[in-house]
Amino acid sequence: MSDRPALDVYEIRPRKDGEGFYLISDRLQHGPLWYTGLDAFHYATAYAKYRSLSRSHRAIIRVFDEAGNVTETHMQ
């Protein structure tokens, strides 16, 4: 058993149709979440942070652009 806390990994990717973002993680039981609207990016990031804090786990949140490149990385 490790004394290091578990690490959750989340990805925020733009939808191909330009209608918001997907929040993707193997920690999400029902698959990716879709966020749309003016605050879509904010809500996706906030939910990933909330999930990791409520589970007492550290998290990495990676933000991707349309080309599939990582543009930001957040450590929680």
Backbone torsions as a table, in degrees:
resi	resn	phi	psi	omega
1	MET	NA	135.1	-177.2
2	SER	-93.0	145.5	176.1
3	ASP	-89.5	-0.2	175.9
4	ARG	-86.0	136.6	179.2
5	PRO	-67.2	154.8	178.5
6	ALA	-63.5	156.8	-178.2
7	LEU	-119.7	120.5	175.9
8	ASP	-93.5	138.8	179.0
9	VAL	-118.7	125.9	178.8
10	TYR	-122.5	146.1	174.9
11	GLU	-122.6	136.7	173.3
12	ILE	-114.3	117.0	-176.6
13	ARG	-126.1	138.7	176.0
14	PRO	-69.1	145.1	174.8
15	ARG	-72.3	147.3	-179.0
16	LYS	-63.6	-28.1	179.8
17	ASP	-84.5	0.6	177.8
18	GLY	78.6	6.8	-177.6
19	GLU	-97.5	66.5	175.4
20	GLY	97.8	-156.8	-173.7
21	PHE	-134.0	153.2	169.1
22	TYR	-101.2	139.2	168.0
23	LEU	-105.2	118.7	-173.0
24	ILE	-120.1	134.7	174.9
25	SER	-166.3	150.4	174.2
26	ASP	-74.6	-8.5	177.4
27	ARG	-81.3	-12.1	179.7
28	LEU	-88.6	116.2	-172.1
29	GLN	-64.4	-34.1	-172.8
30	HIS	-106.1	18.6	178.2
31	GLY	93.5	-171.6	-176.6
32	PRO	-61.8	149.1	173.5
33	LEU	-101.1	143.4	-178.8
34	TRP	-110.5	124.6	177.6
35	TYR	-115.0	136.2	179.7
36	THR	-136.3	165.0	179.6
37	GLY	103.9	-179.3	-176.2
38	LEU	-64.2	-32.5	-177.5
39	ASP	-104.2	21.7	-175.2
40	ALA	-56.6	-46.7	-178.9
41	PHE	-62.5	-44.7	179.6
42	HIS	-59.9	-46.3	-178.6
43	TYR	-65.9	-39.3	178.4
44	ALA	-63.4	-45.0	178.6
45	THR	-64.8	-44.9	-179.3
46	ALA	-62.2	-40.1	-179.9
47	TYR	-66.5	-42.2	178.3
48	ALA	-61.8	-42.1	178.3
49	LYS	-65.5	-43.0	178.9
50	TYR	-60.7	-46.2	-179.4
51	ARG	-59.5	-43.1	-177.9
52	SER	-69.2	-38.6	179.1
53	LEU	-69.2	-40.1	-179.0
54	SER	-68.6	-24.5	178.4
55	ARG	-95.5	0.9	-178.1
56	SER	57.0	38.6	178.1
57	HIS	-117.9	151.1	171.5
58	ARG	-76.6	154.3	-178.6
59	ALA	-139.8	148.9	168.8
60	ILE	-115.0	128.3	177.4
61	ILE	-117.2	115.9	-179.5
62	ARG	-105.7	133.4	179.6
63	VAL	-108.2	129.0	-178.0
64	PHE	-111.4	152.1	173.4
65	ASP	-95.9	-177.3	-177.3
66	GLU	-62.0	-28.1	-179.3
67	ALA	-83.0	-6.2	-179.9
68	GLY	91.4	12.2	178.6
69	ASN	-91.6	142.7	175.8
70	VAL	-73.0	124.6	179.9
71	THR	-105.7	-25.8	179.4
72	GLU	-146.8	151.2	172.2
73	THR	-135.2	128.4	178.6
74	HIS	-114.2	133.6	174.5
75	MET	-108.0	129.9	-178.3
76	GLN	-113.2	NA	NA
